[in-house]
């Protein structure tokens, strides 16, 4: 599986590029008045294509900041981040936006669906921004909704769907652009335990199909559904065991 290193190391470029992504000595500072808050501290993390990783930590631990950097929503203050052989620090904002729209599927705690749109139209949204034709985006949205078990809910609005169904629509929306990475931030945080387990079962199916998944969570029971768990506390990352194939 993937490798994790607490100390800096040097490797040949080809070895780094063969990984899905590679983080080396990542630091993140935010200004706090006249001082600098050190949010992430020398993060070193490698992930292989097809891994299912949980980042487990309490509120304020730095896990959301790490997620934002992984998803190219933010950039590190220092360190090296290589995604599919590309040095993220060297990219322009336009190039980062292209990665966010085409290569990363985001799933958040709240589904963030547009209330005025049907499930089908919500799933189509990323394809509209990508310039996909109406016929093709409708076809792909239907395909994804079938994939997440909502073939009979395509023309329902969010207020006609349960919390779990809304989250499935959000997952379909994240998948519709065929991203290389699914990045989930507390995906079961707004769901009851039973529905949360159903969503986790869907994540396991998606991973079995080859999707690379990184899940951010504060819940140890949810983190255990991943094949690999790392812990983040006070901005520092440590490796932790954890598999759950149930």
Buried (B, 14 or more C-beta within 10 A) or exposed (E): EBEBBEEEEEEEEEEBEEBBBBBBBBBBBEEEEEEEEBBBBBBBBBBBBBBBBBBBBEEEBBBBBBBBBBBBBBBBBEBBBBBBEBEBEEBEEEEBEBBBBBBBBBBBBEBEBEEEBBBBBBBBBBBEEEEBEEEEBBBBBBEBBEBBBBEEBBEBBBEEBEBBBBBBBBBBBBBBBEBBBBBBBBBBBBBEEEBBBBBBEBBBEBBEEEBBBBBBBBBEEBBBBBBBBBBBBEBBBEBBEBEBEE
